Amino acid sequence: MSAGDRQAGPPAADLYGAGAPPCPVETPLAWSVNDADGWLQGPLDLAYLGGHPLSLTLRPGQAALLVDDLRVLAGYGAGTHDVATDGEGAQRLLFFAAGPGPDLRWSAECPLRVADARLPLVGSVGLDIADPVRFFETFLAGGGALDPAFVLVLAGRLVQDAIAGHGGDRAPTASDLGDALAPCGLACRRVALQATAKPARADVAVGAPAPVHS
């Protein structure tokens, strides 16, 4: 079919106003982060948006990273950002909520065992995401599907190593653990640990004859 065979429609100016483009501009998809949904959210796979533009709005304390499997491609802080979704490769958005990060907890049934410590520890350690880029590179790069539970396991091991490296007879404080956790993008917000009570034990040999009283 040639151009002359097509029926002419009304001028674009009649449809969209003088000076308007022949096709309406696609409205960006608005996206925001709800802090109540957790400290780490996503990933949002941009391939599912089919190239639809994204308008990302972040409040103070919130952050987002545009990543592929191994690298951070862009970072976003507070404000409104236009994010292109038609990039090459598997690109995803990760979201970090404002406020407290992950909490690690140890109970008497599953205590924190530190080498050279006389007794296991119970209690909790509160962490914050101080550097999202370093956090991604430590815990998420090359890891495939996002698994916050597995991230907590890895963070727990780092805290365990930091406590072991602290040494000394007193319990570590948040500042004591900060230097060890900073290269991983974490900050220590709170430490509330104590040694478990030493269980009572009767030193009686199994199978020994009962004492004889005269």
C-alpha positions in Angstrom: 0.0 0.0 0.0 1.4 3.4 -1.0 1.1 6.5 1.0 -1.5 7.8 -1.4 -3.8 4.9 -0.7 -4.0 5.6 3.1 -6.9 7.8 4.3 -5.7 11.1 5.8 -6.8 11.6 9.4 -7.3 14.9 11.2 -4.2 17.1 11.7 -2.3 16.4 14.9 -3.0 20.0 16.1 -6.8 19.3 16.0 -6.3 16.3 18.4 -3.6 17.5 20.8 -3.4 21.2 20.4 -1.2 23.5 18.3 2.5 22.5 18.5 1.7 19.1 20.1 3.5 15.9 18.9 1.5 13.6 16.7 1.4 11.0 19.5 0.9 11.7 23.2 3.9 11.4 25.5 3.7 8.3 27.6 3.1 9.1 31.2 5.9 7.7 33.5 4.9 5.0 36.0 5.1 6.5 39.5 7.0 4.4 42.1 7.7 5.0 45.7 9.0 3.1 48.8 6.9 2.3 51.8 9.2 2.0 54.9 6.7 -0.4 56.5 7.5 -3.0 53.9 11.0 -3.7 55.3 14.5 -2.4 55.3 15.4 -4.1 52.0 12.9 -4.3 49.2 12.8 -5.6 45.6 14.3 -6.3 43.3 12.1 -4.7 40.6 13.1 -6.3 37.3 12.9 -3.5 34.7 12.3 -6.0 31.9 8.8 -6.5 33.2 8.0 -2.8 32.5 8.5 -3.2 28.8 10.4 0.0 28.4 7.8 2.1 30.1 9.5 5.1 31.8 9.6 5.1 35.6 9.4 8.1 37.9 11.0 7.1 41.2 10.3 9.2 44.3 12.4 8.6 47.5 12.0 10.3 50.8 14.8 11.4 53.1 16.7 8.3 54.4 15.5 6.1 51.5 17.8 5.0 48.7 17.7 2.8 45.6 20.3 1.1 43.5 20.1 0.2 39.8 22.1 -3.0 39.5 22.8 -6.0 37.2 24.1 -9.3 38.5 27.5 -8.0 39.5 27.6 -4.2 39.4 25.9 -1.1 40.7 24.9 0.9 37.6 23.4 4.0 39.4 22.4 5.1 42.8 19.4 7.3 43.9 18.8 9.3 47.1 16.0 11.5 48.3 14.1 13.2 45.5 12.3 12.3 42.3 14.3 10.5 39.6 13.5 9.6 36.0 14.7 6.0 35.5 15.1 4.6 32.0 13.9 1.0 31.8 15.0 0.1 28.3 18.7 -0.6 29.1 20.5 -3.7 28.0 20.9 -6.8 30.1 19.2 -7.9 33.3 18.7 -4.6 35.2 16.9 -4.4 38.6 16.1 -1.8 41.2 16.8 -2.5 44.9 15.2 -0.3 47.5 16.4 0.6 51.0 13.9 1.9 53.4 14.5 4.7 55.9 15.0 3.9 59.6 16.4 0.9 61.3 18.1 -1.8 59.3 18.2 -5.5 60.1 18.2 -6.9 63.7 20.2 -10.0 64.6 19.0 -12.0 67.6 20.4 -14.9 69.6 18.4 -16.9 72.2 19.4 -19.4 74.8 18.2 -22.2 72.4 20.4 -20.7 69.7 23.1 -18.6 71.3 26.0 -16.6 69.7 29.1 -18.7 70.2 32.4 -16.8 70.0 35.8 -18.5 70.0 37.7 -18.2 73.3 34.5 -16.9 75.0 33.9 -18.7 78.3 30.1 -18.7 77.8 27.8 -18.2 74.7 26.1 -14.9 74.3 22.4 -14.1 74.0 20.7 -10.8 73.0 20.6 -8.7 69.9 22.6 -6.4 67.6 20.9 -3.7 65.6 22.4 -2.8 62.2 21.9 0.0 59.7 22.7 0.2 56.0 25.4 2.9 56.0 26.6 2.4 52.4 24.1 0.7 50.0 26.8 0.2 47.3 29.2 -1.6 49.6 26.3 -3.6 51.0 25.3 -4.8 47.6 28.9 -5.7 46.7 29.3 -7.7 49.9 26.0 -9.5 50.2 24.0 -9.4 46.9 26.4 -9.2 43.9 26.3 -12.4 41.9 23.8 -14.0 44.4 20.9 -14.5 42.0 17.5 -14.2 43.8 17.3 -11.8 46.7 17.0 -13.6 50.0 16.9 -11.3 53.0 17.1 -14.3 55.4 20.4 -15.4 53.9 21.7 -11.9 54.1 21.0 -12.0 57.8 22.9 -15.2 58.1 26.0 -13.7 56.4 25.6 -10.5 58.5 25.5 -12.6 61.7 28.8 -14.3 60.8 30.4 -10.9 60.2 29.1 -9.7 63.6 30.4 -12.9 65.2 33.9 -12.4 63.7 33.8 -8.7 64.8 33.0 -9.7 68.4 35.7 -12.3 68.4 38.2 -9.8 67.1 37.2 -7.3 69.7 38.5 -9.5 72.5 38.6 -8.3 76.1 36.5 -9.2 79.1 33.8 -6.6 78.6 31.0 -6.8 76.1 31.6 -4.9 72.9 29.8 -1.6 72.2 28.3 -0.3 68.9 31.4 1.8 68.3 33.7 -1.3 68.9 32.0 -3.1 66.0 31.7 -0.2 63.7 35.2 -0.3 62.1 34.8 -4.0 61.3 31.4 -3.7 59.7 32.0 -0.4 57.7 33.7 -2.1 54.7 30.6 -4.2 54.2 28.3 -1.1 54.2 26.9 -1.8 57.6 26.8 0.4 60.8 26.1 -0.9 64.3 23.2 0.9 65.9 22.9 -1.0 69.1 24.5 -3.9 71.0 22.5 -5.7 73.8 24.4 -8.9 74.5 25.0 -10.8 77.7 26.6 -14.2 78.7 24.2 -17.1 79.2 23.9 -18.4 82.8 26.2 -21.3 83.4 24.1 -24.4 83.9 24.3 -26.3 87.1 26.0 -29.6 86.8 26.2 -32.6 89.2 29.6 -34.3 88.9 28.3 -37.8 89.5 29.8 -40.7 87.5 27.2 -42.6 85.5 27.0 -46.2 86.9 28.9 -45.5 90.1 27.7 -47.4 93.2 25.6 -45.5 95.6 27.5 -44.3 98.8 27.2 -46.5 101.8 26.3 -44.9 105.1 27.4 -46.6 108.3 
